[in-house]
Amino acid sequence: MPQEPLPSPAPRAAPAAEAPPAAATPDASKRARYAAIVGGVLAVDIVTKVIVQNTLQEYRPVPVLGEFFRLTYIFNPGAAFGLHLGDASRWIFMGLALLAVVVLGIFYRNTPAHDRWRLNAIALVTGGAIGNLIDRIREPRGVIDFFDFGFGALRWPVFNVADIAVTVGAVLLAVSLWREDQRREQG
């Protein structure tokens, strides 16, 4: 008796291409970088301010490197470099900080994921702005500052971690914008 051929197995479909995990997408990577930097700045700023409040006495300098570098726990009711606008300073600078965070959010949204310089800069400034904003909200006397550099009466204005983040971020942002202008001029 002749045997009938066995039916051939049905062809297998090619496996469907799997979507990359969410973390691998440029937008997810951009969000993660931004959140990590903003969160890191906030964490370090808050922790250092809590340590200062719990260990130092207000307006009593503690020498770290002699007169040159001291820790001096102060409240700054104004803005950078002691800028003060009278009794309304707290509310004016709180409003300006909120406005800055909104504008920085727009910059962040419009920055491509591959522009890491600009993303880092925006995140640093945002983290610092939020850190000092938190102080203004919770403390009517002002922002907590404690890094104190100088010699004798010739001293730099006392500052904090949030101020460092804002300053470094602003410099990085300026460099990023300058580099972009240079690329436009060349091509």
N, C-alpha and C positions, 0 to 999 in steps of 0.2 A: 503494500500500500504506500502510495506516495505521501510523503509528509508535506503538509502545508507549511510555508515559511512563517515563522513567528513574526507578529507585528513588531515593527521597529518602535522603540520608545519615542514618545513625543519629544520634539526638540525643546530643549530648555531655553527659557527666555533669559536674556542677558540680565544680570542683576542690575536693578535700578541704581543709578548714581545717587549716593547718599549726600544729603545736604551737609555742608561743613558745619561743625558745631558752632553755636552762636559766638563763642569766644574767639573764633578764628576770623570772624568778619571784621572789616576795618572799623565799622561803627562801634562794635562791641569792644574792640581793643581801645578805641579812642575814649569811650566812656569809662573803661576800667582804669586807664592811665589817669584821666582827669579825676575820677573819684579817689584813686589811691593818693594822688598828690594833695588834693584838697583835704582829704581825711587825715593824711599824715601831718600836714601843717597844723590843722586844727588840734590833733591829738597832742603834738609836741607843745604847741602854744598853751593849751589848757593845762596840761600836766605841769609845765614849768611855772605857770602863774599860781597854781594851787600850791606847789612846793614853796614858792616865794612867800605866799600869804601865810603858810603854816610854819615857816622857819625864820623869816626875817622880820625885823621891826620896821615900821614905816619910817622913812626918811632918815634911817641910820645906816650909813655906808659900811659895807663889809669888804675890806681889802682882799682881793684875790691875787693880783700881781702888783702889790704895793698900791701907790696912788694912781698908777696908770689904768688898771682895770679893777673896778669895784662892783659889787652887787648892791644896788640901792633901790629899795622897794618904794615906789612913788605912785601916785595917781595923776594921770595926765588928763585934765578935762578938755584939752584942745586937740589939735591934730599934730602932725609931724612938726618937729622943730619948735614946739611950744606955741604954735599958732592957736590963738584963743579969740573967740568972738563974743565974749561976755557971757551973760547968764543963759543965752540960748545955744551956746556951743554944743552941748550934749545933743540937742534935738537937730541942729543943723548938720553936725557931722554924722549923726545916725542916719538922717535922710540921704546925705551924700554917699554914705557907705552902701545903703540899700540900692541907690541908683547905680553905683559902680558895679555891684554884683549883677544887676539886671543887664547892664551894658556888656559886662564880661561874659555873661551867659550867651548873649547874641554873638559876640566874637567867637566863643567856643563853638557854637552851632555852625558858624560860617567857616570855620577853619577845617581844612581837609585833614583826614586822619594821618596822612604821611608827614605833615608839618609838625614834627615833634617839638622843635624849638618853641614854636608859637603855643602849642598845647601846654607844654610845661610852664611857659611864662604865664599864660592865662590862669592855669590852675594855681600857681604860686600866689599870684595877686589875689585871686578869689579866696583862697584859704586864709591869707593874711587879713583881708578885708572882713571876712566873716568872723575871724578870731577877735579882732578889735570891736566889731559890731556887738558880739556877745557881751564883751565887757561893758560897752555903753548901755546895753539893755539892762544888765543885772546890777550895775554899780553907778549910782548917780555921781560919784566923785570923779569918774573918768576911767580911762584905760590903765591897766596895771603895766607899768614899765619897770625894768630892773637892771638892764645892762648899762653900765656907767663907765665911760672911757674919758681919759684926759689927764691933765697935770694941774694940781692945785685948783685955782678958780677957772682955768681955761679947760672947759669940759665940753664934750659933744653932748647933745641932748640925750637923756636916758631913753632907751628903747627896749623892745621885746622881740620875741620870736616872730610874731605876726608882722612886725615892721621889717624884719630881715627878709621874710618871704615876699612882701610887697616890693621892697627895693630890688631884690635879685630878680623877681619876676618882671618888674618894669624894665630893668636893663636887658634881660633876655628878649622881651617884647620889642624893645627898640632895635636890638641887633637883628631880630627876625624880620622886622619891617625894612630895615636898611638893606639886608641881604636880598629881600624881594625886589626892592627898587633897583639894586645892582643887576639882578637877573633880567629885569624888564629893559634896562638900558642896553644890556649886551645882546639881547635877542629879540 
